[in-house]
């Protein structure tokens, strides 16, 4: 079964909100997931992807943060607002562990969520961090893509 782009986008949307909630309230991931399933129409959501993002980002948090922290442009992770933290964690998880998702899609989706939920220019910062992280995490894919663009 092929999953639609909009179902995947909605999964990211809810996962980002769930990760934000997890950061801010320290609620259990299972409780957050149950709340989202109860409070939202999940018919048009890639639910397995939502579950994966919500549970695997915290499970692999140290490796995820280590993958993007070098690109924070002199900032400290703790200085970032919680929305930016959640988006960088989610998007970096996809870059690092979901090689089936093209890096450009990961970056575009992260930027779109930042425009929707983040501070005024957060999308520019997130774009820069993810672009650099992709160059490291997806070196072959990025080189191939940029080589074709010339």
C-alpha positions, 0 to 999 in steps of 0.5 A, spaced: 500 500 500 502 506 498 501 512 503 499 519 500 504 525 501 498 528 505 497 522 510 505 522 511 505 530 512 499 529 517 503 524 521 509 529 521 504 534 523 501 530 529 508 527 531 511 534 532 506 536 536 506 530 540 514 531 541 513 538 543 508 536 548 513 530 551 518 536 551 514 541 555 509 536 560 514 530 560 508 526 559 508 519 557 509 517 549 503 512 550 499 517 553 500 522 548 499 517 542 492 515 546 490 523 546 492 524 539 488 518 537 482 520 541 482 527 539 484 527 532 481 524 526 486 519 524 483 516 518 487 521 513 494 520 517 499 515 516 498 512 523 504 507 523 509 513 521 506 518 526 507 512 531 514 511 529 516 518 529 513 519 536 516 513 539 523 513 536 525 520 536 525 520 544 528 513 543 534 515 539 535 522 542 542 522 543 544 520 536 539 525 533 542 531 537 549 529 536 547 529 528 545 536 528 548 540 534 554 541 530 550 545 525 547 550 530 551 556 528 554 557 534 547 556 538 546 551 544 541 546 543 538 549 550 537 556 547 533 554 542 525 554 543 521 548 544 518 548 537 525 548 533 528 543 538 522 538 536 522 540 529 530 539 528 529 532 532 524 530 528 527 532 521 534 529 523 531 522 525 528 522 518 535 524 515 538 519 519 534 513 519 528 514 514 533 513 508 526 511 504 524 519 504 528 523 500 532 528 503 529 534 500 522 532 502 525 531 509 528 539 509 521 541 505 517 538 510 521 541 516 521 548 513 513 548 512 512 546 519 517 551 522 513 556 518 506 554 521 508 553 528 515 556 529 517 563 530 518 568 525 524 566 521 525 559 525 524 556 518 530 559 515 534 557 521 531 550 520 533 550 513 540 551 514 541 546 520 538 541 516 541 542 509 548 542 513 546 535 516 543 532 510 550 534 507 553 529 512 548 524 513 546 523 506 552 525 503 551 520 497 544 522 495 546 530 496 552 529 492 548 526 486 542 531 487 547 537 486 551 534 481 545 533 476 543 540 478 549 543 474 
